Amino acid sequence: MADNKAIIQLENVALTLESGAGPVNILKSISFGIKAGESVGIVGPSGSGKSSLMSLMTGLEQATGGSVTVDGLKLEGADEDTLARHRLSRVGIVMQAFHLIPTMTALENVAVPLELAGVNDAFDRAARELEAVGLAHRMEHYPAQLSGGEQQRVALARALAPEPAILFGDEPTGNLDGKTGRAIIDLIFDLSEQRGSTLVLVTHDPALADRCDRVISMSDGDIVDDTGDTKSVQIEDAPTSKVKGSK
């Protein structure tokens, strides 16, 4: 259940990139809020700006105008170390490509962000996360020994291991067949709900978006429809503690 505070707030956000033919407006003065605990689907055709929007909300890219606040941190002007710590502790990301480290086992892949955050029981927590996604029997296997669905389960376990406040997914089923993709989506929704995480999904799939509490539709770098406008909700206070279980 979402509460009344916004964990993500965008105010007049723009993204303009320079090209040989002149500036290209990727995003155009976008404003909206997402409440803590809410699930939001962001949809639109290729080139609509939805993946760029997610890159701004995760701090992987900086806006060229406006303000982006995520879980109490204003992303504009934040240095790379601050953004990296924020992603490690407060934001989980699942991409279309699995981005697993091929020379590490499933267990080691999930433990990586926990070790980077200084968590004492990193491998114990990683094992629990793999068990939660149904891979207790595959912990010592390498990515090449896993199916696509199993690799995405490992990626999901890795994203959830630091207990993030927000889970982002960018076409998380794009490389999977229909049946496997549905199983992954069920896991994403079930685990997010169990943990009270805010869920933001970028997708081409309207059926997937319809499972969310709210759908934001984009076209040509702008929002053309929003089923639950929360522009004026209150921003959540900044977090004051380190990752749970860290030194």
Long-range contacts (C-beta under 8 A, 24 or more apart in sequence): 1-37, 2-35, 2-36, 2-37, 2-38, 2-198, 2-213, 3-35, 3-36, 3-37, 4-35, 4-233, 4-234, 5-35, 5-36, 5-233, 5-234, 5-235, 5-236, 6-33, 6-34, 6-35, 6-36, 6-230, 6-233, 6-234, 6-235, 6-236, 7-34, 7-35, 7-36, 7-70, 7-71, 7-165, 7-166, 7-198, 7-236, 8-33, 8-34, 8-57, 8-69, 8-70, 8-71, 8-166, 8-198, 8-200, 9-33, 9-34, 9-67, 9-68, 9-69, 9-233, 9-235, 10-56, 10-57, 10-66, 10-67, 10-68, 10-69, 11-66, 11-67, 12-65, 12-66, 12-67, 13-56, 13-63, 13-65, 13-66, 13-67, 13-68, 14-63, 14-64, 14-65, 14-66, 15-49, 15-52, 15-56, 15-61, 15-63, 15-64, 15-65, 15-221, 16-64, 16-65, 25-221, 26-52, 26-221, 27-52, 27-53, 27-56, 27-63, 27-221, 27-222, 28-220, 28-221, 28-222, 29-65, 29-66, 29-222, 30-66, 30-222, 30-223, 31-66, 31-231, 32-216, 32-223, 32-226, 32-229, 32-230, 32-231, 33-230, 33-231, 33-232, 33-233, 33-235, 34-198, 34-200, 34-230, 35-198, 35-230, 35-233, 36-165, 36-198, 36-236, 37-196, 37-197, 37-198, 38-198, 38-199, 38-213, 38-214, 38-228, 39-189, 39-192, 39-198, 39-199, 39-200, 39-201, 39-211, 39-212, 39-213, 39-214, 40-198, 40-199, 40-200, 40-201, 40-212, 40-213, 40-214, 40-215, 40-216, 41-201, 41-203, 41-208, 41-209, 41-210, 41-211, 41-212, 41-214, 41-215, 41-216, 42-200, 42-201, 42-202, 42-203, 42-209, 42-215, 42-216, 42-218, 43-202, 43-203, 43-204, 43-206, 43-209, 43-215, 43-216, 43-217, 43-218, 44-217, 44-218, 44-219, 44-224, 45-204, 45-219, 46-204, 47-220, 48-218, 48-219, 48-220, 48-221, 49-218, 49-220, 49-221, 49-222, 50-202, 50-218, 51-170, 51-202, 53-202, 53-218, 54-168, 54-170, 54-200, 54-202, 57-168, 57-200, 58-87, 58-91, 58-93, 58-168, 59-83, 59-86, 59-87, 59-91, 69-235, 70-166, 71-165, 71-166, 71-236, 71-238, 71-239, 72-235, 72-236, 72-237, 72-238, 72-239, 73-238, 88-113, 88-116, 88-117, 88-162, 88-243, 89-117, 89-162, 89-164, 89-239, 89-242, 89-243, 89-246, 90-164, 90-165, 90-166, 90-239, 91-164, 91-165, 91-166, 91-167, 91-168, 92-159, 92-160, 92-162, 92-164, 92-166, 92-167, 92-168, 92-197, 93-159, 93-167, 93-168, 93-169, 93-170, 94-152, 94-155, 94-156, 94-159, 94-167, 94-168, 94-169, 94-170, 94-172, 94-188, 95-155, 95-169, 95-170, 95-171, 95-172, 96-170, 96-171, 96-172, 96-173, 96-174, 96-175, 97-175, 98-143, 98-148, 98-151, 98-152, 98-154, 98-155, 98-175, 99-155, 100-143, 100-151, 100-154, 100-155, 100-158, 101-143, 102-142, 102-143, 102-144, 103-142, 104-142, 104-143, 105-139, 105-140, 105-141, 105-142, 106-130, 106-135, 106-138, 106-139, 106-140, 106-141, 106-142, 106-143, 106-146, 106-150, 106-154, 106-157, 107-139, 107-140, 109-143, 109-154, 109-158, 110-154, 110-157, 110-158, 110-161, 111-161, 112-158, 113-158, 113-161, 113-162, 114-161, 114-162, 114-245, 117-162, 117-242, 117-243, 117-246, 118-242, 118-243, 118-246, 118-247, 119-162, 119-243, 119-245, 119-246, 120-245, 120-246, 120-247, 121-245, 125-161, 125-245, 126-157, 126-161, 129-157, 129-158, 129-160, 129-161, 130-154, 130-157, 132-157, 132-160, 132-191, 133-157, 133-187, 133-191, 134-187, 147-180, 148-175, 148-176, 148-177, 148-180, 149-176, 149-180, 149-183, 149-184, 152-176, 152-180, 152-184, 153-184, 153-187, 156-184, 156-187, 156-188, 156-191, 160-191, 160-195, 160-197, 162-243, 163-195, 163-243, 163-244, 164-197, 165-197, 165-198, 165-239, 166-197, 166-198, 166-199, 166-200, 167-192, 167-197, 167-198, 167-199, 167-200, 168-200, 168-201, 168-202, 169-199, 169-200, 169-201, 169-202, 169-203, 170-202, 171-202, 171-203, 171-204, 172-201, 173-205, 173-208, 174-204, 185-211
